[in-house]
Amino acid sequence: MNESLFFQNMAKNHIPLPPPLPTFVLRSFSSGVTCLKYDLTDSLRLYTADQQGSVYLYNLRTRLPILSLINAHTSTILGLSQLIENNKLITFSKDGFVKIWNENGQCQWDYQTNHCSFSNCDIISPNLIVVPIGNENSTIAALDYQCSNPIIKKFQPISTDINNGMIMKLRVFDNRWLFVAYENGSLKVFDIITTKQLDTYQVTSDHEPITAMDVICNTCLCGTTKSDLISLDFLSLKLQPTSTFRQIDMANPGTSFIRCRPDDGKLIAVAGWDSRIRLFRRETGKQLAMFDLHRQQVNSIDFDYHTRQMACASEDRTVSIWDVYNNKQETKS
């Protein structure tokens, strides 16, 4: 695949280029934007959610919201997912509720998990919702909203003697494995069919929390409170440091979010506590670019699967849209 013109210029050793600029910025939010997600059925629609518990669906052509769910939750929304078969939106909030919304903005189902942490939610295709549940911090459930008793599966660490702390992030990979990052810096992998724990790896030596995590191409990338990004391969059902690089050292400590480009996994977008977004090549760990637009922490990043457009949600009440490395530019180069 050819490099985009943007990254070809970045690689040249001439006069430094000015910082890249977004295609446009959405600025109509009344509080910090905590998560976002491209609509899987339409690349020109973007779901966003904020600290006040509201959800907005934006038309990216007009740059205006076409659906507003004001006070969808009573607290900060931590996760957005989508059931693609019937085009339903899933929201998960710090208020403990997971909710399902139809395309008209009507809440069709809700469930109180009695859980409060920083974790997101995810989907086991086609219709299971994966969320932390209960006061016991380490338990995760797969919920089927079509059942009277929605808890279908439970995922729990093998050892009950170790205090894993809160669930920080979770990620379903390939509908086969569930990756879970914990407050004590450990990463655990569960078999989705059997719910058994397959392996565990202590990512941080000082038991500092894992603050960001994503999984792509059998590789799990973890961000921490330190200035490093850890790469682990999951081969032969074992977690082990990636052979090409084990970690990326960043200029400033703290990672708030990681997202790998979903179609090929070659690009990693990393949001730091310093409000900057850095792009890395996954195979080598080489930094390709840095975006210094937002004035406060970036909480969420998503790539559109078809256009490769990137959206970033920030505490500064804005969402930035970037076209620095997409199909359109690669065609031109």
DRENDO-1510 file (C-alpha; in Angstrom, 1 decimal, always signed):
<recs>
REC; n; res; u; v; w
REC; 1; MET; +0.0; +0.0; +0.0 .
REC; 2; ASN; +1.4; +3.4; -1.0 .
REC; 3; GLU; +2.1; +6.0; +1.7 .
REC; 4; SER; -0.1; +9.0; +1.7 .
REC; 5; LEU; +1.3; +12.3; +0.5 .
REC; 6; PHE; +1.1; +13.6; +4.1 .
REC; 7; PHE; +3.3; +10.9; +5.6 .
REC; 8; GLN; +5.8; +11.0; +2.6 .
REC; 9; ASN; +6.3; +14.7; +3.4 .
REC; 10; MET; +6.7; +14.0; +7.1 .
REC; 11; ALA; +9.5; +11.5; +6.3 .
REC; 12; LYS; +11.6; +14.0; +4.3 .
REC; 13; ASN; +14.5; +15.7; +6.1 .
REC; 14; HIS; +13.7; +19.2; +4.9 .
REC; 15; ILE; +12.2; +22.2; +6.6 .
REC; 16; PRO; +9.8; +21.0; +9.3 .
REC; 17; LEU; +6.2; +21.1; +8.2 .
REC; 18; PRO; +3.6; +23.0; +10.1 .
REC; 19; PRO; +1.4; +21.0; +12.5 .
REC; 20; PRO; -1.3; +19.1; +10.6 .
REC; 21; LEU; -4.8; +20.6; +10.9 .
REC; 22; PRO; -8.1; +18.8; +11.2 .
REC; 23; THR; -10.7; +18.7; +8.4 .
REC; 24; PHE; -13.1; +20.4; +10.7 .
REC; 25; VAL; -14.0; +20.6; +14.4 .
REC; 26; LEU; -17.4; +20.2; +16.1 .
REC; 27; ARG; -17.8; +22.7; +18.9 .
REC; 28; SER; -21.4; +22.7; +20.0 .
REC; 29; PHE; -21.0; +20.6; +23.2 .
REC; 30; SER; -21.9; +21.9; +26.6 .
REC; 31; SER; -19.5; +19.5; +28.5 .
REC; 32; GLY; -16.5; +17.4; +27.9 .
REC; 33; VAL; -16.9; +14.7; +25.2 .
REC; 34; THR; -16.2; +11.3; +26.7 .
REC; 35; CYS; -16.7; +8.9; +23.9 .
REC; 36; LEU; -17.6; +8.7; +20.2 .
REC; 37; LYS; -18.3; +6.1; +17.5 .
REC; 38; TYR; -18.8; +6.1; +13.8 .
REC; 39; ASP; -22.2; +4.7; +12.7 .
REC; 40; LEU; -21.4; +1.3; +11.3 .
REC; 41; THR; -24.2; +1.8; +8.7 .
REC; 42; ASP; -23.2; +5.2; +7.5 .
REC; 43; SER; -19.7; +6.8; +7.4 .
REC; 44; LEU; -21.2; +10.3; +7.5 .
REC; 45; ARG; -22.8; +9.8; +10.9 .
REC; 46; LEU; -21.0; +10.0; +14.2 .
REC; 47; TYR; -22.3; +9.2; +17.7 .
REC; 48; THR; -20.9; +11.3; +20.5 .
REC; 49; ALA; -21.5; +11.2; +24.3 .
REC; 50; ASP; -20.6; +13.6; +27.1 .
REC; 51; GLN; -19.9; +14.0; +30.8 .
REC; 52; GLN; -23.5; +15.1; +31.4 .
REC; 53; GLY; -24.9; +11.8; +30.2 .
REC; 54; SER; -26.2; +13.1; +26.8 .
REC; 55; VAL; -25.8; +11.5; +23.4 .
REC; 56; TYR; -25.8; +13.2; +20.0 .
REC; 57; LEU; -25.8; +11.7; +16.5 .
REC; 58; TYR; -24.1; +14.1; +14.1 .
REC; 59; ASN; -24.4; +14.3; +10.3 .
REC; 60; LEU; -20.8; +15.0; +9.3 .
REC; 61; ARG; -21.9; +16.5; +5.9 .
REC; 62; THR; -23.9; +19.3; +7.6 .
REC; 63; ARG; -21.9; +19.1; +10.9 .
REC; 64; LEU; -25.1; +19.3; +12.8 .
REC; 65; PRO; -26.8; +16.9; +15.3 .
REC; 66; ILE; -29.7; +15.0; +13.7 .
REC; 67; LEU; -30.6; +13.1; +16.9 .
REC; 68; SER; -30.2; +14.3; +20.6 .
REC; 69; LEU; -30.7; +12.1; +23.6 .
REC; 70; ILE; -30.5; +14.7; +26.4 .
REC; 71; ASN; -29.8; +13.2; +29.8 .
REC; 72; ALA; -29.8; +9.7; +28.4 .
REC; 73; HIS; -28.0; +8.8; +31.6 .
REC; 74; THR; -27.6; +10.6; +34.9 .
REC; 75; SER; -23.8; +10.5; +34.8 .
REC; 76; THR; -20.8; +10.4; +32.5 .
REC; 77; ILE; -21.2; +8.0; +29.5 .
REC; 78; LEU; -18.2; +5.7; +29.3 .
REC; 79; GLY; -18.9; +3.5; +26.4 .
REC; 80; LEU; -20.8; +3.4; +23.0 .
REC; 81; SER; -21.3; +0.3; +21.0 .
REC; 82; GLN; -23.7; -0.7; +18.2 .
REC; 83; LEU; -25.7; -3.8; +17.3 .
REC; 84; ILE; -25.3; -3.8; +13.6 .
REC; 85; GLU; -28.0; -6.3; +12.7 .
REC; 86; ASN; -30.9; -4.1; +13.9 .
REC; 87; ASN; -29.0; -0.8; +14.1 .
REC; 88; LYS; -29.3; -0.2; +17.8 .
REC; 89; LEU; -27.1; +2.0; +19.9 .
REC; 90; ILE; -25.7; +0.8; +23.2 .
REC; 91; THR; -24.7; +3.2; +25.9 .
REC; 92; PHE; -22.9; +2.4; +29.2 .
REC; 93; SER; -22.6; +5.0; +32.0 .
REC; 94; LYS; -21.0; +5.6; +35.3 .
REC; 95; ASP; -24.5; +5.5; +36.7 .
REC; 96; GLY; -24.3; +1.7; +36.3 .
REC; 97; PHE; -26.9; +1.5; +33.6 .
REC; 98; VAL; -26.4; -0.1; +30.2 .
REC; 99; LYS; -29.1; +1.0; +27.7 .
REC; 100; ILE; -30.2; +0.1; +24.2 .
REC; 101; TRP; -31.7; +2.8; +21.9 .
REC; 102; ASN; -33.4; +2.4; +18.5 .
REC; 103; GLU; -32.7; +4.7; +15.6 .
REC; 104; ASN; -35.5; +7.0; +16.6 .
REC; 105; GLY; -33.9; +7.7; +20.0 .
REC; 106; GLN; -36.2; +5.6; +22.1 .
REC; 107; CYS; -34.8; +3.5; +24.9 .
REC; 108; GLN; -35.9; -0.1; +24.3 .
REC; 109; TRP; -34.0; -1.8; +27.2 .
REC; 110; ASP; -32.0; -1.0; +30.2 .
REC; 111; TYR; -30.2; -3.0; +32.9 .
REC; 112; GLN; -28.6; -1.8; +36.1 .
REC; 113; THR; -25.2; -3.4; +36.5 .
REC; 114; ASN; -24.6; -2.0; +40.0 .
REC; 115; HIS; -21.1; -1.3; +38.9 .
REC; 116; CYS; -19.1; +1.9; +38.8 .
REC; 117; SER; -15.6; +2.1; +37.3 .
REC; 118; PHE; -13.8; +3.7; +34.3 .
REC; 119; SER; -14.5; +0.7; +32.0 .
REC; 120; ASN; -16.2; +0.8; +28.6 .
REC; 121; CYS; -18.6; -1.8; +27.1 .
REC; 122; ASP; -18.2; -4.0; +24.0 .
REC; 123; ILE; -20.1; -6.5; +21.9 .
REC; 124; ILE; -19.9; -10.2; +21.3 .
REC; 125; SER; -21.6; -10.5; +17.9 .
REC; 126; PRO; -24.4; -10.6; +17.1 .
REC; 127; ASN; -26.3; -9.5; +20.3 .
REC; 128; LEU; -24.4; -10.0; +23.5 .
REC; 129; ILE; -23.3; -6.9; +25.5 .
REC; 130; VAL; -20.1; -7.2; +27.6 .
REC; 131; VAL; -20.0; -5.0; +30.7 .
REC; 132; PRO; -18.6; -5.1; +34.2 .
REC; 133; ILE; -21.2; -6.0; +36.8 .
REC; 134; GLY; -21.7; -5.9; +40.6 .
REC; 135; ASN; -19.8; -4.5; +43.5 .
REC; 136; GLU; -17.1; -7.1; +43.1 .
REC; 137; ASN; -14.8; -5.2; +40.8 .
REC; 138; SER; -13.3; -8.1; +38.8 .
REC; 139; THR; -16.5; -9.6; +37.3 .
REC; 140; ILE; -17.6; -9.1; +33.8 .
REC; 141; ALA; -20.9; -10.4; +32.2 .
REC; 142; ALA; -22.2; -11.0; +28.7 .
REC; 143; LEU; -25.8; -9.8; +28.6 .
REC; 144; ASP; -28.5; -10.9; +26.2 .
REC; 145; TYR; -31.2; -8.2; +26.2 .
REC; 146; GLN; -33.7; -10.6; +24.6 .
REC; 147; CYS; -33.7; -12.9; +27.7 .
REC; 148; SER; -35.7; -12.3; +30.9 .
REC; 149; ASN; -32.5; -13.1; +32.9 .
REC; 150; PRO; -30.0; -11.3; +30.7 .
REC; 151; ILE; -26.7; -12.6; +32.3 .
REC; 152; ILE; -25.6; -15.4; +29.9 .
REC; 153; LYS; -21.9; -15.6; +30.8 .
REC; 154; LYS; -19.6; -14.4; +33.6 .
REC; 155; PHE; -15.9; -13.8; +33.3 .
REC; 156; GLN; -13.9; -13.9; +36.5 .
REC; 157; PRO; -10.1; -14.1; +37.2 .
REC; 158; ILE; -8.8; -17.4; +38.4 .
REC; 159; SER; -7.2; -16.2; +41.6 .
REC; 160; THR; -9.6; -14.6; +44.1 .
REC; 161; ASP; -6.7; -13.8; +46.5 .
REC; 162; ILE; -5.3; -11.1; +44.3 .
REC; 163; ASN; -6.8; -7.7; +44.4 .
REC; 164; ASN; -7.0; -6.7; +40.8 .
REC; 165; GLY; -8.8; -3.5; +41.5 .
REC; 166; MET; -11.2; -1.8; +39.1 .
REC; 167; ILE; -11.8; -3.0; +35.6 .
REC; 168; MET; -10.2; -0.2; +33.5 .
REC; 169; LYS; -10.8; -1.3; +29.9 .
REC; 170; LEU; -12.2; -4.4; +28.1 .
REC; 171; ARG; -12.0; -5.5; +24.5 .
REC; 172; VAL; -13.6; -8.3; +22.6 .
REC; 173; PHE; -11.3; -9.6; +19.9 .
REC; 174; ASP; -12.4; -11.8; +17.0 .
REC; 175; ASN; -15.5; -12.9; +18.9 .
REC; 176; ARG; -13.2; -15.5; +20.6 .
REC; 177; TRP; -11.2; -13.7; +23.3 .
REC; 178; LEU; -12.0; -11.1; +25.9 .
REC; 179; PHE; -9.0; -8.9; +27.0 .
REC; 180; VAL; -9.4; -7.1; +30.3 .
REC; 181; ALA; -7.1; -4.5; +31.8 .
REC; 182; TYR; -7.2; -3.9; +35.6 .
REC; 183; GLU; -6.3; -1.2; +38.0 .
REC; 184; ASN; -3.4; -3.2; +39.4 .
REC; 185; GLY; -1.7; -3.2; +36.0 .
REC; 186; SER; -2.5; -6.7; +35.1 .
REC; 187; LEU; -4.0; -7.8; +31.7 .
REC; 188; LYS; -6.1; -11.0; +31.5 .
REC; 189; VAL; -7.4; -12.9; +28.5 .
REC; 190; PHE; -10.6; -15.0; +28.7 .
REC; 191; ASP; -12.0; -17.6; +26.3 .
REC; 192; ILE; -15.5; -16.2; +25.3 .
REC; 193; ILE; -17.0; -19.6; +24.7 .
REC; 194; THR; -15.9; -21.3; +27.9 .
REC; 195; THR; -15.4; -18.1; +30.0 .
REC; 196; LYS; -12.1; -19.6; +31.3 .
REC; 197; GLN; -9.1; -17.4; +31.9 .
REC; 198; LEU; -6.4; -18.3; +29.4 .
REC; 199; ASP; -3.5; -16.1; +30.5 .
REC; 200; THR; -2.5; -13.1; +32.6 .
REC; 201; TYR; +0.4; -10.7; +32.3 .
REC; 202; GLN; +1.6; -8.0; +34.7 .
REC; 203; VAL; +2.0; -5.0; +32.4 .
REC; 204; THR; +3.2; -2.5; +35.0 .
REC; 205; SER; +6.0; -3.5; +37.3 .
REC; 206; ASP; +4.9; -1.1; +40.1 .
REC; 207; HIS; +1.2; -2.2; +39.8 .
REC; 208; GLU; +0.2; +1.2; +38.4 .
REC; 209; PRO; -3.1; +0.9; +36.4 .
REC; 210; ILE; -3.5; +0.3; +32.7 .
REC; 211; THR; -5.3; +3.4; +31.5 .
REC; 212; ALA; -5.8; +2.5; +27.8 .
REC; 213; MET; -6.0; -0.6; +25.7 .
REC; 214; ASP; -6.8; -1.9; +22.3 .
REC; 215; VAL; -6.4; -5.2; +20.4 .
REC; 216; ILE; -5.7; -5.8; +16.7 .
REC; 217; CYS; -4.1; -8.5; +14.7 .
REC; 218; ASN; -3.4; -10.7; +17.8 .
REC; 219; THR; -1.5; -7.8; +19.4 .
REC; 220; CYS; -2.7; -6.0; +22.5 .
REC; 221; LEU; -1.4; -2.4; +23.1 .
REC; 222; CYS; -1.6; -1.0; +26.6 .
REC; 223; GLY; -1.1; +2.5; +27.9 .
REC; 224; THR; -0.3; +3.4; +31.5 .
REC; 225; THR; +0.3; +6.4; +33.8 .
REC; 226; LYS; +3.9; +6.3; +32.6 .
REC; 227; SER; +5.4; +7.5; +29.3 .
REC; 228; ASP; +5.4; +4.2; +27.6 .
REC; 229; LEU; +3.1; +2.1; +25.4 .
REC; 230; ILE; +3.4; -1.6; +25.9 .
REC; 231; SER; +2.9; -4.1; +23.0 .
REC; 232; LEU; +2.0; -7.8; +23.7 .
REC; 233; ASP; +1.3; -10.5; +21.2 .
REC; 234; PHE; -1.2; -13.2; +22.0 .
REC; 235; LEU; +0.2; -16.3; +20.3 .
REC; 236; SER; -0.4; -19.9; +21.2 .
REC; 237; LEU; -2.8; -18.6; +23.8 .
REC; 238; LYS; +0.0; -16.9; +25.7 .
REC; 239; LEU; +0.7; -13.2; +26.2 .
REC; 240; GLN; +4.3; -12.2; +25.4 .
REC; 241; PRO; +6.2; -9.1; +24.4 .
REC; 242; THR; +6.0; -8.2; +20.7 .
REC; 243; SER; +9.2; -9.3; +18.9 .
REC; 244; THR; +9.5; -6.1; +16.7 .
REC; 245; PHE; +9.2; -3.7; +19.7 .
REC; 246; ARG; +8.2; -4.1; +23.3 .
REC; 247; GLN; +7.3; -0.6; +24.1 .
REC; 248; ILE; +7.1; +2.9; +22.7 .
REC; 249; ASP; +8.6; +5.7; +24.8 .
REC; 250; MET; +6.6; +8.9; +24.6 .
REC; 251; ALA; +7.6; +12.4; +25.5 .
REC; 252; ASN; +5.2; +12.9; +28.4 .
REC; 253; PRO; +3.6; +10.5; +30.9 .
REC; 254; GLY; +0.0; +9.2; +30.8 .
REC; 255; THR; -2.1; +7.6; +28.1 .
REC; 256; SER; -5.8; +8.3; +28.0 .
REC; 257; PHE; -6.9; +6.3; +24.9 .
REC; 258; ILE; -5.6; +3.9; +22.2 .
REC; 259; ARG; -7.3; +3.0; +18.9 .
REC; 260; CYS; -5.8; +0.9; +16.1 .
REC; 261; ARG; -7.1; +1.4; +12.6 .
REC; 262; PRO; -9.5; -1.5; +12.2 .
REC; 263; ASP; -9.3; -2.5; +8.5 .
REC; 264; ASP; -5.6; -3.4; +8.5 .
REC; 265; GLY; -4.2; -2.6; +11.9 .
REC; 266; LYS; -1.2; -0.8; +10.6 .
REC; 267; LEU; -1.8; +2.5; +12.3 .
REC; 268; ILE; -2.1; +3.2; +16.1 .
REC; 269; ALA; -3.6; +6.5; +17.4 .
REC; 270; VAL; -2.6; +7.3; +21.0 .
REC; 271; ALA; -4.1; +10.1; +23.1 .
REC; 272; GLY; -1.9; +11.3; +25.9 .
REC; 273; TRP; -2.6; +13.2; +29.1 .
REC; 274; ASP; -0.8; +16.1; +27.5 .
REC; 275; SER; -3.8; +16.5; +25.1 .
REC; 276; ARG; -1.8; +15.5; +22.1 .
REC; 277; ILE; -2.6; +12.7; +19.7 .
REC; 278; ARG; +0.3; +10.7; +18.2 .
REC; 279; LEU; +0.2; +8.3; +15.3 .
REC; 280; PHE; +2.5; +5.2; +15.2 .
REC; 281; ARG; +3.1; +2.4; +12.8 .
REC; 282; ARG; +2.1; -0.8; +14.6 .
REC; 283; GLU; +4.7; -3.1; +13.1 .
REC; 284; THR; +7.7; -1.0; +14.1 .
REC; 285; GLY; +6.5; +1.4; +16.8 .
REC; 286; LYS; +7.8; +4.4; +14.7 .
REC; 287; GLN; +6.0; +7.7; +15.3 .
REC; 288; LEU; +4.5; +9.1; +12.1 .
REC; 289; ALA; +2.8; +12.3; +13.3 .
REC; 290; MET; +1.6; +14.3; +16.3 .
REC; 291; PHE; -1.5; +16.4; +16.5 .
REC; 292; ASP; -1.5; +19.3; +18.9 .
REC; 293; LEU; -5.0; +20.8; +18.5 .
REC; 294; HIS; -6.9; +20.0; +21.7 .
REC; 295; ARG; -6.4; +22.1; +24.8 .
REC; 296; GLN; -7.5; +19.3; +27.2 .
REC; 297; GLN; -7.2; +15.5; +27.4 .
REC; 298; VAL; -8.6; +13.5; +24.5 .
REC; 299; ASN; -10.9; +10.8; +25.9 .
REC; 300; SER; -11.8; +8.8; +22.8 .
REC; 301; ILE; -10.7; +8.1; +19.2 .
REC; 302; ASP; -12.4; +6.2; +16.4 .
REC; 303; PHE; -11.7; +5.3; +12.8 .
REC; 304; ASP; -14.3; +4.9; +10.2 .
REC; 305; TYR; -13.9; +1.4; +8.7 .
REC; 306; HIS; -14.5; +2.5; +5.1 .
REC; 307; THR; -13.1; +6.0; +4.8 .
REC; 308; ARG; -10.4; +5.7; +7.5 .
REC; 309; GLN; -11.4; +9.1; +8.7 .
REC; 310; MET; -10.4; +9.6; +12.3 .
REC; 311; ALA; -12.5; +11.3; +15.0 .
REC; 312; CYS; -11.2; +12.5; +18.4 .
REC; 313; ALA; -13.3; +13.5; +21.4 .
REC; 314; SER; -11.9; +15.8; +24.1 .
REC; 315; GLU; -12.5; +17.3; +27.5 .
REC; 316; ASP; -12.3; +20.7; +25.9 .
REC; 317; ARG; -15.9; +20.2; +24.6 .
REC; 318; THR; -14.8; +19.6; +21.0 .
REC; 319; VAL; -14.6; +16.7; +18.5 .
REC; 320; SER; -12.0; +16.9; +15.8 .
REC; 321; ILE; -12.2; +15.1; +12.4 .
REC; 322; TRP; -9.0; +14.2; +10.6 .
REC; 323; ASP; -8.4; +13.0; +7.0 .
REC; 324; VAL; -4.6; +12.7; +7.2 .
REC; 325; TYR; -4.3; +9.1; +6.2 .
REC; 326; ASN; -7.4; +7.9; +4.3 .
REC; 327; ASN; -8.4; +6.2; +1.0 .
REC; 328; LYS; -8.8; +9.5; -0.7 .
REC; 329; GLN; -5.3; +10.8; +0.0 .
REC; 330; GLU; -3.7; +7.4; -0.8 .
REC; 331; THR; -5.4; +7.4; -4.2 .
REC; 332; LYS; -3.9; +10.8; -5.0 .
REC; 333; SER; -0.3; +9.8; -3.9 .
</recs>
